[in-house]
Amino acid sequence: MNKLIYVAAAAAMLVAADAATAAPATVNFVAVDKMSDVPHSLRDREDMEFLFREHLSKLAGKLPDGQVLKVDFLDIDLAGEEFPRVAIRDVRVMKGQADWPRLHFRYSIEQDGRVISSGERKLANMAYLMTRNRYERDMYGHEKQMLDDWFNKDILHRR
């Protein structure tokens, strides 16, 4: 039992150290209760929000010093379909049919309190089960890959 506590503490310190090196990102979820497809339970929805914030903070770490990424999610339709209460928590099943991931958001990049870039994007990946995904074992990996592709193409490539 003590070994488990030490492993958990070490993992928490690594996550904290990684978060400390990430650049600032402000992520909001606008009217999350009206979004197309987010987890039903409050706990699962908070986990999703945390993972999206964490991922966007890592992406923001690629921005030049002093720049801040701000994202407002307007709609989220996660990959797959959620089947309620199988065992302990909901299960998300991906069939590769009309269940592809979609993200709709507004973003801005600010420096010294001034907006230097902004826009609104609707991302979707209809071939999400047939394309390469470096996050295939991660929770919300398909959505993370779409955010990476958007960030690298629209934000980093333009610089």
Residue, then its C-alpha position, 0 to 999 in steps of 0.5 A: m500500500n505504501k508503494l502505491i502511495y509513493v508511486a501516486a505522489a511521484a506521478a503527481m509531481l511529474v504532472a505538476a512539473d510538466a504543467a509548470t513548463a506549459a505556456p498559459a492557455t485559457v480554455n472555456f466551455v460555453a454552454v457545455d450542457k447544450m453541446s452535441d455530445v459530451p459526457h453525461s456525468l458531471r465527473d466525466r465532463e470535468d475530466m474531459e474539460f481538464l484533459f482539453r485544458e491540459h492539452l491546449s496548455k501543452l500546445a500553447g507552450k510552442l508559442p513564443d514567450g509572452q503569447v497566450l492562447k485563449v479558446d472558447f469551445l462552442d460545441i463538442d461532438l466526441a468520437g464514438e457514441e456513449f453507452p450509459r452505465v456499463a459497469i461503473r462508468d459510461v463507455r464510449v464505442m467507436k464504430g467509424q460510421a456517423d460518429w466522427p469527432r467534431l469541435h467548434f471553437r473560437y480562439s485568440i492569441e494575445q501578447d501584452g494584452r493585445v490580440i495578435s491573431s484570432g478566428e473561429r474553427k469547425l474541425a471534423n475528422m470523418a476518417y478518424l479510425m483510418t488516419r494516424n493518431r499519436y494519441e490512440r491510447d489517450m482519452y479523447g485522443h482523436e480530439k487531441q489529434m485534431l487540435d494538434d493538426w489545427f494548431n500546427k497548420d493554422i498557428l505555427h505554420r503561419r509564423 
